[in-house]
Amino acid sequence: MTDQTDPSQSRGPSAVIVITGVMAAGKSTVAQLLAERLPRAAHVRGDVFRRMVVSGRAEFRPDPHAEAVAQLWARYRISASVADAYARDGFVAIVQDVILGDVLGSYLELIESRPLYLVVLAPQPDRIAIREATRDKQGYGSWTIEELDRALRDDTPRLGLWLDNSEQTPAQTVDEVLARLPEALIADHQDGRVPTGPHQH
């Protein structure tokens, strides 16, 4: 017979870390490496929920129509709920998605788990252009790099930890995130806990 021990007995400290930035800012790579550095972590990729819509998908473009906005918020609500579910089971849930402008504060309000951290990756536009040209997937179509960069720098509230990772490798960015994680704590939710540190190799 299988062991029916309550799995909650083995849970570790949980948290949610949100990583945002423009497309090609390094969010996915940094989130994955960060999850690998923590002893019990889940990588929640926001774009997965967009791609789950098989028919009737409305892409979010400049001057989006109502259906595109509705689908974007459906994706945000789902990723927040998945992050909370992992946190309830004792994981550090690392959510990465493009969440810019005034909606960032609203997104953070969707997450119930505490502590809650925010990391904003903000490399310079010229570095974004180089990364976009050399990566397998192409994120920019309807949007320009300059448009999203303005949305990041001019319209996004200065919450959490902002990092200019233009000249960093992903591993160096993860090192800085871990070293400065207390600065990423969202003040309204501060309770003094920090997720368990990285594995020792």
Residue pairs with C-beta under 8 A, 6 or more apart in sequence:
7 89
8 89
8 90
10 90
11 40
11 89
11 90
12 39
12 40
12 90
12 196
13 90
13 92
13 193
13 195
13 196
14 86
14 87
14 88
14 89
14 90
14 91
14 92
14 93
14 113
14 195
15 87
15 92
15 93
15 113
15 114
15 115
15 116
15 117
15 193
15 194
15 195
16 83
16 84
16 87
16 92
16 93
16 94
16 95
16 111
16 113
16 115
16 116
16 117
17 34
17 92
17 93
17 94
17 95
17 117
17 118
17 119
17 181
17 184
17 195
18 83
18 95
18 96
18 99
18 107
18 108
18 111
18 116
18 117
18 118
18 119
18 160
19 27
19 30
19 31
19 34
19 94
19 95
19 96
19 119
19 120
19 121
20 27
20 96
20 97
20 98
20 99
20 100
20 104
20 118
20 119
20 120
20 121
21 27
21 98
21 120
21 121
21 122
21 123
21 152
22 98
22 100
22 128
22 145
22 148
22 149
22 151
22 152
23 98
23 128
23 132
23 139
23 140
23 143
23 148
24 128
24 131
24 132
24 135
24 139
24 140
25 121
25 122
25 123
25 128
25 131
25 165
26 121
26 123
26 131
26 165
26 170
26 173
27 96
27 97
27 98
27 121
28 45
28 96
29 170
30 96
30 119
30 121
30 165
30 170
30 173
30 174
30 177
31 43
31 45
31 94
31 95
31 96
32 43
33 170
33 171
33 174
34 41
34 94
34 174
34 177
34 178
35 41
35 42
35 43
35 92
35 94
37 174
37 178
37 198
37 199
38 92
38 195
38 196
38 197
38 198
38 199
39 196
39 199
40 90
40 91
40 92
40 196
41 91
41 92
41 93
41 94
41 195
42 83
42 86
42 91
42 92
42 93
42 94
43 94
43 96
44 79
44 82
44 83
44 86
44 93
44 94
44 95
44 96
45 96
45 97
46 75
46 76
46 79
46 95
46 96
46 97
46 98
46 99
47 97
49 74
49 75
49 78
49 79
50 57
50 71
50 75
53 71
57 71
58 64
58 65
58 67
58 68
58 70
58 71
59 68
59 142
60 68
60 69
60 71
60 72
61 68
61 142
61 143
62 142
62 143
62 147
64 72
75 97
76 97
76 99
76 103
76 107
76 110
77 110
79 95
79 97
80 95
80 107
80 110
80 111
81 110
82 93
83 93
83 95
83 111
83 113
84 93
84 111
84 112
84 113
86 93
87 93
87 113
88 113
92 195
92 196
93 113
98 148
99 107
100 148
100 151
100 152
100 155
100 156
101 151
101 155
101 156
102 155
102 156
102 157
104 118
104 156
104 157
104 159
105 157
105 159
108 116
108 118
108 159
108 186
114 189
114 191
115 185
115 186
115 189
115 190
115 191
115 192
115 193
115 194
115 195
116 185
116 186
116 189
117 160
117 161
117 181
117 184
117 185
117 186
118 159
118 160
118 161
118 184
118 186
119 160
119 161
119 163
119 177
119 184
120 152
120 156
120 159
120 160
120 161
120 162
120 163
121 163
121 165
121 173
122 152
122 153
122 162
122 163
122 164
122 165
123 131
123 164
123 165
123 166
124 164
124 166
125 145
125 146
125 149
127 166
127 167
128 145
128 149
129 145
132 138
132 139
132 140
132 145
140 148
159 186
160 183
160 184
160 185
160 186
161 177
161 180
161 181
161 183
161 184
163 173
163 176
163 177
165 172
165 173
165 176
168 176
177 184
178 197
178 198
181 194
181 195
182 194
185 194
